[in-house]
């Protein structure tokens, strides 16, 4: 299911085999909450070398509904995507006041955003939903605490996550669907370590770190990762949920993380914030009005091959909807190639040098041409 092929200090190179495809690790998943990455088609995703995406099982169960997805024998045929699909459980919606109504040790009560009705979901219900959706990797239902709440509350949420994890693994019955557990614990070292031990002790196919990237800051996030990964079996894939900036991805790879997802690249593109090898640029700024160069001279994405900064600037300034599509194509291509180059560097035992070289150009040389290559 998961096989490590190379290690460079804590950075890891491997392969995750699912029922649909084999994904090279480390890798990044664009967010496809409702079964589609915003503005992008499956053909777009294939053209930028996307290997896996993540959808939301809870949202999909509301619309279009499990009956519709079942009629297509699962989400892959429904959305016409034949590569790996993860499904999140709805645990992240617990952070949202618009979704969460109340909870108990038995279940969570969500408000249906489409009808306003209150619906109850148990961990067993979530496993049945993810089985019906027929994703390649299902995530357990966890209870995500808000950052900044007191330690006792976070400890209670973490204990509930452990109980629900045991119920999920007991009820899960899809033999070809992988199941990942999720660690919680906020930013408290003892809670994080204990949660990693508990989740790792269960028979999950992979282990995710949840409840991070929600306001705690980079240092606390990195410390939480460090104190968690040492208690996770090295032969299980490690998934950090919700992280997607280039700087954080590389740092987390160096801490032993194999899998990522985030709305960060596409959310940035919607606001004109574009990744380049010399750092992020705001393509809406007037300095790009007459710029005939591509977004990034080092980039080989479909957008950089065809269009100038001036044209992309024009689309954003005139609020043409296609501007977000072009921005998302470029930003996701950038992230996928960052992952590809990270994998090459790990294989060649050069990851630390690669990380330093990339970050030097990305963070500190924004007005200079970069030596970073997409090769």
C-alpha positions in Angstrom: 0.0 0.0 0.0 2.8 2.4 1.0 6.4 1.8 0.3 9.4 4.1 1.1 12.1 4.1 -1.5 14.5 6.7 -0.2 15.2 9.0 2.8 17.2 12.1 3.1 17.5 12.9 6.8 13.8 13.1 7.7 12.5 13.8 4.2 11.0 10.8 2.6 10.4 9.5 -1.0 7.8 6.8 -1.6 4.7 5.5 -3.4 1.2 5.3 -2.2 -0.8 2.6 -4.0 -4.6 3.0 -4.1 -7.3 1.1 -6.0 -7.2 3.8 -8.7 -3.6 4.8 -9.1 -0.1 5.0 -7.6 0.8 8.4 -6.2 4.4 9.4 -5.8 5.2 10.9 -2.4 5.5 13.6 -1.2 2.5 15.0 -3.0 -0.1 17.8 -2.8 -3.8 17.5 -3.3 -6.0 20.4 -4.7 -9.3 20.8 -2.8 -12.4 19.5 -4.6 -14.9 19.9 -1.9 -18.0 19.4 -4.0 -16.3 17.0 -6.5 -14.6 19.7 -8.5 -11.6 21.9 -8.0 -12.8 25.5 -8.4 -12.6 26.7 -12.0 -10.7 23.6 -13.2 -11.8 20.6 -15.2 -10.4 17.1 -14.9 -8.5 17.8 -18.2 -7.0 20.9 -16.6 -5.9 18.9 -13.6 -4.3 16.2 -15.8 -2.5 18.9 -17.8 -0.7 20.2 -14.7 0.3 16.7 -13.4 -2.2 16.4 -10.6 -2.0 12.9 -9.0 -4.7 13.1 -6.4 -7.5 15.4 -5.1 -9.5 15.5 -1.9 -13.3 15.9 -1.8 -15.7 16.3 1.2 -17.9 13.3 1.9 -20.2 15.2 4.2 -20.9 17.9 1.6 -21.3 15.4 -1.2 -23.8 13.4 0.8 -26.0 16.5 0.9 -25.6 17.4 -2.7 -25.8 15.7 -5.1 -26.6 13.0 -2.6 -25.5 9.4 -2.3 -28.2 8.2 -4.6 -26.8 10.2 -7.5 -23.2 9.1 -6.8 -24.3 5.5 -6.4 -25.9 5.6 -9.8 -22.4 6.2 -11.2 -20.9 3.5 -9.0 -18.9 6.1 -7.2 -17.3 9.5 -7.4 -14.7 8.7 -10.0 -17.2 8.1 -12.9 -19.4 10.8 -11.6 -16.8 13.5 -11.9 -14.8 11.7 -14.7 -11.5 11.5 -12.7 -9.6 8.2 -12.8 -6.8 9.0 -10.4 -6.7 8.9 -6.6 -9.4 10.6 -4.6 -9.4 11.2 -0.8 -12.6 12.1 1.0 -12.6 14.2 4.2 -15.2 13.2 6.8 -16.7 16.5 7.8 -14.5 17.0 10.9 -13.2 20.3 9.5 -16.8 21.6 9.4 -16.9 21.3 13.2 -14.8 24.5 13.2 -17.6 26.3 11.4 -20.4 27.9 13.4 -22.6 27.8 10.2 -22.3 24.0 10.2 -21.9 22.8 13.7 -25.2 22.7 15.8 -24.1 20.6 18.7 -22.3 17.4 19.5 -22.2 14.5 22.0 -19.9 11.6 22.5 -22.2 9.6 20.3 -22.5 11.9 17.2 -22.2 15.4 15.8 -25.2 17.5 14.7 -24.7 19.5 11.5 -26.9 22.2 10.0 -27.6 21.4 6.3 -26.5 24.6 4.5 -28.9 23.8 1.7 -32.1 23.2 3.7 -31.4 24.5 7.1 -32.3 21.2 8.7 -30.3 19.7 11.6 -28.9 16.2 10.8 -27.0 13.9 13.1 -24.0 11.9 12.0 -22.2 9.2 13.9 -18.7 7.9 13.0 -20.4 4.8 11.6 -22.6 7.0 9.4 -19.6 8.8 8.0 -17.9 5.4 7.2 -21.1 4.4 5.3 -21.1 7.7 3.4 -17.5 7.3 2.4 -18.0 3.7 1.3 -20.9 4.8 -0.9 -18.9 7.6 -2.4 -16.2 4.9 -3.1 -13.2 7.1 -2.7 -9.7 5.6 -2.6 -8.8 7.0 0.8 -11.4 7.7 3.5 -10.7 9.9 6.5 -12.1 9.1 9.9 -14.5 11.5 11.7 -12.5 13.6 14.1 -13.3 16.5 16.4 -11.3 19.5 15.5 -10.9 22.1 18.4 -10.4 25.8 17.7 -6.9 27.1 18.3 -6.7 29.2 21.5 -9.2 27.2 23.6 -8.1 25.9 27.0 -6.1 22.7 27.3 -8.9 20.7 29.0 -11.3 21.4 26.1 -8.6 20.4 23.6 -7.9 17.3 25.7 -11.6 16.4 25.7 -11.8 16.9 21.9 -8.7 14.7 21.4 -10.1 11.9 23.6 -13.4 12.1 21.6 -11.3 11.9 18.4 -9.7 8.7 19.7 -13.0 7.1 20.6 -14.5 8.0 17.2 -11.4 6.6 15.4 -11.9 3.2 17.1 -15.5 3.2 16.0 -14.6 4.2 12.5 -12.0 1.5 12.1 -14.4 -1.1 13.6 -17.2 -0.2 11.2 -15.2 0.4 8.0 -16.0 -2.4 5.6 -14.7 -1.3 2.2 -11.9 -3.7 1.6 -10.4 -1.7 -1.3 -10.7 1.7 0.3 -7.8 2.8 2.5 -8.6 4.4 5.9 -6.5 7.1 7.5 -6.7 8.0 11.2 -6.3 11.6 12.4 -4.3 12.9 15.4 -5.3 16.0 17.3 -4.0 17.6 20.5 -3.8 21.3 19.6 -0.3 22.7 20.2 0.3 20.9 23.5 3.3 18.6 23.3 1.9 15.9 25.7 -1.5 15.8 23.9 0.1 15.6 20.5 2.5 12.8 21.5 -0.3 10.8 23.2 -2.6 11.3 20.2 0.1 10.1 17.8 0.7 7.0 19.9 -3.0 6.2 20.1 -3.8 6.7 16.4 -0.6 4.9 15.3 -1.5 1.9 17.5 -4.7 1.3 15.6 -4.7 -0.6 12.3 -5.0 2.5 10.0 -3.4 2.6 6.5 -2.1 6.1 7.2 -1.9 8.7 9.8 -2.9 12.4 9.4 -2.1 15.4 11.6 -5.2 17.5 11.9 -6.0 20.7 13.8 -3.0 22.6 12.5 -2.7 25.6 10.2 -5.7 27.3 11.9 -4.0 30.3 13.5 -1.3 28.8 15.8 1.6 30.2 13.7 4.4 28.4 11.9 6.7 27.7 14.9 4.0 26.0 17.0 2.8 24.0 13.9 6.4 22.8 13.2 6.9 21.8 16.9 3.6 19.9 16.9 4.7 18.0 13.8 8.1 17.2 15.3 6.6 15.8 18.5 4.0 13.7 16.6 6.0 12.1 13.7 8.4 10.3 16.0 5.5 8.2 17.3 4.2 7.3 13.9 5.3 4.1 12.2 7.7 5.1 9.4 6.1 2.6 7.1 2.7 4.5 7.2 2.1 7.6 5.1 2.0 10.8 7.0 -0.6 13.4 6.0 -0.6 17.0 7.2 -4.1 18.4 6.6 -4.7 22.0 5.4 -1.2 23.2 4.6 -0.2 24.6 1.1 2.2 27.5 1.0 5.5 26.7 -0.8 7.5 27.6 2.3 5.5 25.5 4.6 5.4 22.5 2.2 9.1 22.3 2.0 9.7 22.7 5.7 7.1 20.0 6.5 8.6 17.6 4.0 11.9 18.1 5.9 10.0 17.0 9.0 8.9 13.8 7.4 5.4 14.6 5.9 4.3 12.7 2.8 0.9 14.2 1.8 -0.7 17.6 1.9 -3.9 19.4 0.9 -5.0 23.0 1.0 -7.1 25.6 -0.7 -4.1 28.0 -0.4 -2.9 27.9 -4.1 -6.4 28.4 -5.6 -7.5 30.8 -2.9 -4.5 33.0 -3.6 -5.1 32.9 -7.3 -8.7 34.2 -6.8 -7.2 37.3 -5.3 -4.5 37.8 -7.9 -1.7 36.4 -5.8 0.5 34.3 -8.1 3.4 32.1 -7.2 6.7 32.6 -9.0 10.2 31.3 -8.5 11.1 34.8 -7.3 8.2 34.9 -4.7 4.6 35.7 -4.8 3.4 38.6 -7.0 0.1 40.5 -7.1 -0.7 40.4 -10.8 -3.2 43.2 -10.4 -0.5 45.8 -9.7 0.1 48.4 -12.4 3.7 47.4 -12.9 2.5 44.4 -14.9 0.2 46.4 -17.3 2.7 46.4 -20.2 4.8 43.4 -19.1 5.2 41.1 -22.1 7.0 38.4 -20.2 5.2 35.3 -18.9 4.1 35.1 -15.3 7.3 33.1 -14.5 10.1 32.7 -17.1 11.1 29.4 -15.5 7.6 27.9 -15.7 6.3 25.5 -18.3 2.6 25.6 -17.3 0.0 26.0 -20.1 -0.6 29.6 -19.0 3.0 30.7 -19.0 3.5 29.0 -22.4 0.7 31.1 -24.0 0.1 34.4 -22.2 1.9 37.5 -20.9 1.8 39.1 -17.6 0.1 42.0 -19.3 -2.8 39.9 -20.5 -3.3 38.1 -17.2 -3.2 41.5 -15.5 -5.9 42.7 -17.9 -8.1 39.8 -17.1 -7.9 40.3 -13.4 -8.4 44.1 -13.6 -11.5 43.6 -15.8 -12.8 40.8 -13.5 -13.0 38.3 -16.3 -13.9 34.9 -14.7 -11.3 33.1 -16.7 -8.6 35.0 -14.8 -9.1 32.8 -11.8 -8.9 29.7 -13.9 -5.6 30.8 -15.4 -4.2 31.8 -12.0 -5.2 28.4 -10.4 -3.7 26.5 -13.3 -0.4 28.3 -12.8 -0.4 28.1 -9.0 -1.2 24.4 -8.8 1.3 23.6 -11.6 3.9 25.5 -9.5 3.1 23.5 -6.4 3.0 20.1 -8.2 6.4 20.9 -9.7 7.8 21.9 -6.4 6.7 18.5 -5.1 8.3 16.8 -8.2 11.6 18.6 -7.6 11.5 17.8 -3.9 11.2 14.2 -4.8 14.1 14.4 -7.1 16.2 16.1 -4.5 15.3 13.5 -1.9 16.3 10.7 -4.3 19.7 12.4 -4.9 20.2 13.1 -1.2 20.1 16.8 -1.9 16.9 17.9 -0.3 18.3 20.3 2.3 20.3 22.1 -0.4 17.3 22.2 -2.7 15.1 23.7 0.1 17.6 26.4 1.0 18.2 27.3 -2.7 14.5 27.5 -3.4 13.6 29.6 -0.3 16.6 31.9 -0.9 15.1 32.9 -4.2 11.4 32.7 -3.3 11.7 34.7 -0.1 14.6 37.0 -0.4 15.3 37.7 -4.1 12.0 38.9 -5.3 13.5 41.6 -7.6 16.1 39.3 -9.1 16.0 36.5 -11.6 15.9 33.2 -9.9 18.4 30.3 -10.3 15.6 27.9 -9.4 14.7 25.5 -12.2 11.5 23.5 -12.9 13.5 20.7 -14.5 
